[in-house]
Structures are given as C-alpha cells and as structure tokens.
Amino acid sequence: MKQPDPKAEMEKAWRLMTAPFRVLPSFVIAGAPKCGTTTLADCIAAHPRVRRGARKEPTSLLHYPGSRLRTAMHYPLRWGGRFMAGDGSVEYFTHPEGPRNVREVLPEARLIFLLRDPVKRAWSDYQMFCKHGDEREPFGGRVRKAMLWLRDPEMQSLVDAASREAFNPVRYVQAGLYARMLERWFAEFPREQCLVLPSEEFFSDRPLAMARVFAHLGLDPVEADSIPKQRPRPMAMSEYPEKSK
C-alpha cells in the first residue's frame, strides 16, 4: 500500500485552507480526449493574462461536485494583477454529470471543445491506453462491443455507469459522438459561451485558431511566435499494424 507523502498532504491542506482567496476557472477546455487539448492549454497559458493551475486535469467538478472550495484550491491566489485561469479536464466531455457539474460551480465559464476526426481520435485514444498497459484487447473488437452497447437503448444506464470511469468499454466510440455529447452541454450553457474548434484547423493554422480562442475568452491576441509549437505526431494506424487487426 502506497504511503501518503507528508509534503504533498501539507500542500493540499494549504491549498484547501486558502481556497476562498483563490480564483475560480474562467474557462474550461471540456473535450474531447486526444484532440490536442494539452497543446491548446499550453497555447492559452502563453498569454500574459493567463495563469496555470496547480494541475492540468484536476477533475474536481467530477470528484467533488458542487464544491467551489475544492475547485478553487487548484488555482492561483487572487492578488497579483488582473488574470484568468482555466480548467482542462477532458473527462468532463462524456461524463453523464459533466455539463451539469460545471454549470453548477462555473455558470459563466467560457467552454472550448476541440474535436478531431473521430476515427483518428479513437485510434489515438486506444494507443494511449495500450502504452499505459490498460488496454489488451484488439482495437476492432473494442469498437464492435462499444457499438453494440451504444445502439441499444436498454443499455443506456450501463453506458452512463461506464462513462463515469476514464477507461471504459465505450470510450473510443462515445467520445467521437460529437453531436450527442455537445447536446448535453448546449442544454446547460448558452451557445455563445461555447467554442467548437476542429483539431485539424488548430493543427494546420495555429495562429488563426488561437486568435479565435483568445477572442472567445475576451483576451487580446498575442504574437504568433509566442504560441507553442506542435507536439510530437502520434503513431498512425498503418505504423502499428499488430494492434489494428
């Protein structure tokens, strides 16, 4: 059994104690997984009026729904000038309570959804779980099982239960059902608070895409040279044939 880290526990207690004096996120990068959200978060953080939180994906709004203190504890103290911070938890995207939990604590938040070709997205997701040792089934088998679950209305309660876990049997397909997932968010947030950005646009013309993002967040544009470059390209399906069968 892993022993608690006293230093980390003290840091957590300090952050929670000072949470009333910390900012809440002004924006949320809510999805989808493996669409470039980490790079997007880096690009937004390059803006001089944005500060990073203590963790990239705290997912406090899932683990502690309704708690402003548990949400704020991961973000900077309010003093030190005019700035904003943001949450970046892609697990919110398909979680059944994700949209409602975000609205309950952050009703004014600006939302950003980065969406990629759903097949490429699913394959990249699969690669990640294989790399971490969580996935041992063939990609095609996983997809077929997910389709059976998602097509059967009687399986909805089971799908919702599975969707509460980061690694689940329907993730590869469900996270690519963009219209269905976005309907949940649009039911909780005004459309003007939501920016849907194609990953392909973000990858091909980073400065133009970031101009849209900064405008959505009410931030002045920044010089293109200050925007971080592309992260390493993920492996293509044709380069990983033993997992594509």
N, C-alpha and C positions, 0 to 999 in steps of 0.2 A: 504494500500500500504506500502510495506516494505521500511523503510528509509535507505539511504546509511550509511555505517559505516565509519566515517571520518578516523579512523586509518587504515582500510583496503584500503580505497581510496588513502591515502598518501603512503602506502606501494606499491600499484600498480603503482602510478606515479613515485616513486623512482626506481622501477624495470625497468620500461619502459625507463626512462631517462638514466639509466646506462646500458641498453641492449647492446650498442656497445662494452662494456667491458666484456660481459659475454660469456660463451661458448655456442655453439650450441650442440644439442644432437649428439653423435657419433653412437648411436644405437637406434632402435625403436622396442619395443615389440608391434607388429601390430595385434595380434589376436591369437586365437579367444576368444570371451567372454565366461566366466565361464569354462575356461580350465586350470586354475591355474596361470594366468598371474600375479596376485598380489603377490603370493608366489615366482614366478620366479623373479619379480622385487626386492623383499626383498633379495633373494639369490644373485643376481648380486650386489646389493648395499652393501652386506657384504664384497665384495672385497676391499682391501685397496686403490686401484686406481680408485674407482668409487665413485662419489658423487651424492646424490639425488637432484632432482629438488624441487622447492617450492611446486609443486602439483603433485600428482600421474598421473592424466589424464588431462592435460591442454587443449587438443584438439585444440590448437592454429592453427594448419595447416588446420583445417576444418572451424573455425570461422574467421580466418584472412589469407586466402590462399595467398602464395607468400611473406608474411611478415617475414623477418629474425628477425626484432626487436621484434615483438610480440611473436615469438618463443623463442628467446634468453632470454626474460625478466624473464622466469620461472627458469632459471638455474644459477649456481654459477658464481661469478666473476672469471676471468681468472687466476689471481695470486694465489699463494699458492701451487705451485708444479705441477707435471705432473699428470693429472687425466682425466677421461671422465665422461660424464653424458648421460642419456638416456631418451627418451620419452616412455610412456607406455599406449597409448590410444587405447583400443581395438575397439573403434568406427570407427577407420580407416579401419578395415578389410572389411566391407561390403559397406562402403560409396562409391558411384559411382566415386567421385573425390579423394578418399583417396590416392591411389597409385600415381597419378599424382601430387597431392599437396605435398606429402612427397618428391618425387623426385625433385620437383622444388626448394625446400629450402635445402634439405639434400641429394644431389645426391650420396654422398659417404657413407651414413649411412649403417650400418650392420643391417639387419632385422631379427627378430626372430618371428616365428609363432608357437604357442603352440596349438596343435589340439587334441581333445578328441573324444571318441566315440560320434557320432553326436546325437544319441537319448538321451544319458545321459546328453550331453551338453544342448540340448533343454529343457529337464526337469528341469535342474538346473536353467536355464535362466528364465523359467516360474515361478519357486518357488520364485526367487528374486523379480520379478515384483508383484507377489501376496503379498509377505511380505511387499512391499512398498505401496501397495494399488492401483497400476496402473492397475493390471490385475484382471478382474472379470469374464471372460469367461472360460468355461471348456477347458482343455488342448487339448483334441481331436478335439474340434470344431475349435480352433485356427489353429491347424496343417492342417486340411482339407481345410480351407479357404486359407491358405498360399500356399498349393499345387496347388489349382485351379489358383491362380494368377501366380505362377512361371511356370506353364506348358503352359500358354497361351502367345505366342509371342506378341500378340496385347496389352498385359498388361505391357510390359517392361517399358514403360515410367512412368506408375503409380508405378511399383515396384521401379524404380530408385528414384522417388519422395519420396516414403515412406522410402526408405533406408537412406535418409538424416536425419531422426529422430531416436534417440536412441531407443525409444519404438515405434514399428510399426507392422503392421499386418503380415509381412513375416519374421520377425527377427528369430523366433525359427527354421524355416526350412532353410532359406537362409544362416544363419551363419554356418550351417553344410554342405553346398555345397562346400566343401573344394577345389576340383579341379577347379570349376568355379571361385571361389574367387581368388585362387592363380594365375590363368592365368592372371588376371588383373595386379597383382604385378610383375609377371615374364616378362610382356610386358614392364614394366617401369624400372626394375632393373636387372642387370646381376645375373644369378643364383648363382654365388659364393658369392654374398652379402646376400644371403637368407639362413637361417637355419630353416628347418621344423622339429619340435620336437614333438613326440607323448606325450600327457599328461601322458599316462599310464607308459611310460618309466621314465618320470620325477617323478611321484609319487612312483614308485617301487624301483628305484635306483637313489636317488637324487645326490650323489657324482659323479656317472658316467655321468649323464645328464649334470650336471654343468661343468664337465670337457670339454664336447663338446661345451657348451655355451661359456666358457671362451676362449677356443681355437678359436672359431669363432670371438670373439671380440678382439683377439690379446692380451689377458691377461694371465699372469701366473696362474697356478692352485693354489687353496688355500686348507688348511686343511679341511677335511670333518667336523670336529667338529665346524667349524666357520659358516657352512651353516645352515640357519634357519630350524626348524623342520616343519612338516606338519601342515597346518591349520586345523580347525575342519572339519570333514566329513559332507558334505551336506546330507539332508534327502533323503532317497530312495523313489521311487515311491510307493512301497508297504507300506511305513510308512505314506503315505499321500493320502489314497485312495479316499477321497472325492473330490480331485482335479484331479484325474486320470480318472474319468468317462466321 
